[in-house]
Amino acid sequence: MMAIPLPPAAALGLVALALAALIGWVRRHPAPFPAWLVPMLESRLRRRFMRYDQLVASLALRPGMHVLEIGPGGGGLTAQIARDPCGVSVTCLDVQPAMLARTRGAVPPAVAMVCGDAARLPFADGTVDRVVMVTVLGEVPDRAAALRECARVLGDGGWLVVVEAMPDPDYLPAPQVRAEAAAAGLVQTGHEGPWYRYTLRLARDGGATAAPPTLPASEAPCDT
């Protein structure tokens, strides 16, 4: 029996339906990004849209800060944060030992590696200055607990920085992230980028200003 070719419009429609079904399934069953797919995270194409240098600059780092990156992937962003002239301390947390092993090979030895769950962060209250999650929040099964934990470990003036970008199947729209963060005691203090590729800066309610404060020259953010 000879197969009848589908018209182009019908074929595109089937592809769109399949993608929609895949995205729907992923959102109902959040899971960590597989370690064997790390090369996708550090591909040249992704680097064109995910500018790590700009993200590091937006963190307004200062000497002595503790930066926690949850879900570091291939370590591209981690390496840039660790090499910042401010000399901050950097910790990577991931629930997958295999992912941490890949990150370890891409970052300076001083970067700490912690295997743990974002919903149960192994850090004391108020000990982190910046928590960074780049296209990771949608992969966390218990986002509410993870956001509460981020609020708990942030110190005075600390930020949670969430980056979301299409076409990540775990993509979360900004209004949803804001609402879930608010329930965890975090408020938006900054928003950059269009709806399909954005960065949100969040802080503990009542604990931060909308923009980095004006500092004395000796305490100003370092040049990158």
Secondary structure as UniProt FT lines:
FT   HELIX           8..28
FT   HELIX           35..37
FT   HELIX           38..41
FT   HELIX           44..49
FT   HELIX           52..58
FT   TURN            63..64
FT   STRAND          66..70
FT   TURN            73..74
FT   HELIX           76..82
FT   TURN            85..86
FT   STRAND          89..94
FT   HELIX           97..104
FT   TURN            105..106
FT   TURN            109..110
FT   STRAND          112..115
FT   TURN            118..119
FT   TURN            125..126
FT   STRAND          128..134
FT   HELIX           137..139
FT   HELIX           143..153
FT   STRAND          154..165
FT   TURN            166..167
FT   TURN            169..170
FT   HELIX           174..183
FT   TURN            184..185
FT   STRAND          186..192
FT   TURN            195..196
FT   STRAND          197..204
FT   TURN            205..206
FT   HELIX           217..219
//
